[in-house]
Structure formats: structure tokens, C-alpha cells
Amino acid sequence: MPRRARPDDSLTPIVQDSTPSLIAARLREAIATGVFGPGDQLGEAALAASFGVSRGPLREAMQRLTQEGLLVSHRNRGLFVMELDEAEITDMYLAREAIERAAVEQVITQGRAAEAASLLDIVREMRDPEPQGAASADMRWHVALVRLSGSRRLRAMHASLITQIRMCLTRMDPTFQAAEDRVAEHEALTRAILAEDLELADRLMREHMRDGLERLGHAGDAAGSGRPAQP
């Protein structure tokens, strides 16, 4: 019979919504939406003043983002937002495509296709004339798809990429000439899933990921390699 675990003094009460956690969440959002762009330096003094906090919790929050790969430390220079160079984007999309194709397969083969009808509501929200609103709906669609897979590990792996994916979506916004371009891709994918057509849904997902990479390539041509790092 398994031994019943007993708590000891090493287990302390969990503090919810700690200051470092709140700061980290705000910083992730700022990075995801382009408030802080790739290559931007984050200054401790300015950020501490903006948040109205001491440097202790701010440093802890920034350390978390460094561990997540969103911030990069340059010796004797400080912390900078990760660069969205070609190699980083390609590698991230490699992982993202594997996760989302697996999610599509799970949704269809595990009898959850009917639940994908909820994705059509999110597709309609992509018609938002504001680029940020459309990008937000785009992200929610992909998060909802992975959630529908029912796989805890797929969700965890996808969650670890969320901020980087959002950085890419923000960067590719100018490449959508009309909201319908974005809507059409996601609606076709959703309807293939609802029809339980795994072959078509998988092909459309691969094409969707290729389209994203191509758009990011065009965005890179237009915007260069991101804003220059501040010395």
C-alpha cells in the first residue's frame, strides 16, 4: 500500500499573485504586444519607477523572464528583449507546428471535433478592425485548439511558447492586407476539423504555419531585425 505523504516544515504556504509574478505578467504582455520590441534594453530604474516597486521584486520578475528566454543578459550592458531573428523564429515555429498538428489529430481522432464549433466564434472576432484585437483573437483560437486536444502536456508545451507566438503575431500584423485573409485561413481549418477530415486539416495547418513564416519574412524585410539595442 502506498505510504501517505506527510507535510513537513519545508512546505510553506503558497503566496498567490506575488509582486514578482504580477510584474512578470505585465512585462510578458508588454513584450508580446510590442511595447518592448526585440532588442530593446530594459532599464531597472525606469521600470521600478513605472511599476512603483523596489528593485528587488523587479529583478526577480526579470530573472523569471530570462529563464523563459524572453530576456537576454549581455555582460556589462544589461537585459534586452530577445531578438526575433530568422533562426529563433524558425525554431519556434518548428515546435509550434508539431504541437498544433498533434492537437488537431487529437481533436479529430478522440471524438472532440464537434466541440471545435466554438472556434468559429473566435474566427468571427478576427474581423476586428483593430490589428491588436485581431491578433488577440488569432492567439485565442490557437490556445483554444490546443485546449480542445485534452492533452495536459500539449497545453503546457504550447503555453511555454505563448509570448513568443504573440510577438510574431504582432510583427506580422502589417502583412494582412485585409482581416478576411486571417479569417479565411482559420475558418477553413475549423471547418476541416468539424468535418473530421484529418488529412485536409493537417494539410491546412501545415500551410498555415508556412504562411506565418512567409509573413514574418516579409515583416523582417520591412522592419529590419527589430529596433536597435540601446547601449
Secondary structure, DSSP 8 states (H G I E B T S, - for coil): --------TT-----TT-HHHHHHHHHHHHHHTTSS-TT-EE-HHHHHHHHT--HHHHHHHHHHHHHTTSEEEETTTEEEE----HHHHHHHHHHHHHHHHHHHHHHHHTT-GGGGGHHHHHHHHTT-SSHHHHHHHHHHHHHHHHHHTT-HHHHHHHHTTHHHHHHHHHHHGGG-SSHHHHHHHHHHHHHHHHTT-HHHHHHHHHHHHHHHHHHHHHHHHHHTTSS----
